[in-house]
Amino acid sequence: MVSADTARTILGIIGNVISFFLFASPLPTFVKIYKKMAVEEFKPDPYIATAMNCMLWIFYGLPMVHPDSILVVTINSIGLAMELIYLSIFFLYAPNKGRAKVIGWVALEILFLGVVAACTLTLRKTHAQRSDLVGILCVIFGVLMYASPLTVMRKVIKTKSVKYMPFYLSLANFLNGVIWVTYALIRFDLYILIGNGLGALSGAIQLILYACYFKSTPKDDDENGVVEPSELQLSGGNGPARPAV
């Protein structure tokens, strides 16, 4: 019989794989930017927010904060690396105003993380206290990231079209949330549970909307086209919109 720790590890590995594909979902957008050598109307905001989210979850998963969370660290480290690559490409082809925005926000995020790390390690003496402080911040930033999917869902309802809400991305977002929720329940982790519970709920709503509006989507819509960055960054929890795990 599979032990609880083994089951948790297996689920964490599966969650890492799904989360990786969610982090990779914006690749078509940046291929388009690279080919055109211009960012056009694309915004860096989703990637800046996701980078902050990943940094907080990496810190949360470190042994001095929340032991036995190596799978949280691995996927968010990969996610952070990918977000920094996306931001570097954006920086390369953005006008000066866009470049200043990227540099300013990334610097602010690093400063914020430094303050959080210093306060956590000096003012909180136990793992439980440190986990509570960093976990609450992770959940807050994770919730803020769900503004993007809500915007997409509103567009689906308004246009009665699922053109800008790819089915497989929505499905992956839902499965990612479910996997990490199960992971959090095996060895109860409130903060991973909340963040990914919201991710699973968001994914479920997207799938319901897809079922409701798929038939009303105009047939000439190019559903295989590149969608806007804000519509690609849908994951939450720990994977991207978290992994928040």
Secondary structure, 3 states (H helix, E strand, C coil): CCCHHHHHHHHHHHHHHHHHHHHHCCHHHHHHHHHHCCCCCCCCHHHHHHHHHHHHHHHHHCCCCCCCCHHHHHHHHHHHHHHHHHHHHHHHHCCHHHHHHHHHHHHHHHHHHHHHHHHHHHHCCCHHHHHHHHHHHHHHHHHHHCHHHHHHHHHHHHHCCCCCCCHHHHHHHHHHHHHHHHHHHHCCCHHHHHHHHHHHHHHHHHHHHHHHHCCCCCCCCCCCCCCCHHHHCCCCCCCCCCCCC
